[in-house]
């Protein structure tokens, strides 16, 4: 079952742009696989900005949805499945 989190996370990428690690709540999780990625334009008429989403699985079997906001260069951990 998915659990909504909506907390900031620190994400690292390799030289090709692939997600490598997620630092969240004092733990660092290595990304095992990126399952999906997509973009959402947001409600631009209400001032929302475009965001990129990534669904990943970590080596600790944590499946999570990450959101990247290119305008602010910030990552948010949106949901986790455990």
PEDA-V227219 format. One record per backbone hydrogen bond with DSSP energy under -1.0 kcal/mol. NH is the residue of the N-H (numbers start at 1). CO is the residue of the C=O. If there is no record, write none. Layout:
NH&CO / NH&CO
This chain:
3&80 / 5&78 / 7&77 / 9&75 / 10&23 / 12&21 / 14&18 / 17&14 / 20&12 / 21&12 / 22&29 / 23&10 / 24&27 / 27&24 / 29&22 / 31&20 / 32&57 / 33&57 / 35&55 / 36&55 / 38&53 / 40&51 / 44&42 / 46&43 / 47&44 / 48&43 / 51&40 / 52&68 / 53&38 / 54&66 / 55&36 / 56&64 / 57&33 / 58&62 / 59&30 / 61&58 / 63&81 / 64&56 / 65&79 / 66&54 / 67&76 / 68&52 / 69&74 / 72&69 / 73&69 / 74&69 / 76&67 / 77&7 / 78&65 / 79&65 / 80&3 / 81&63
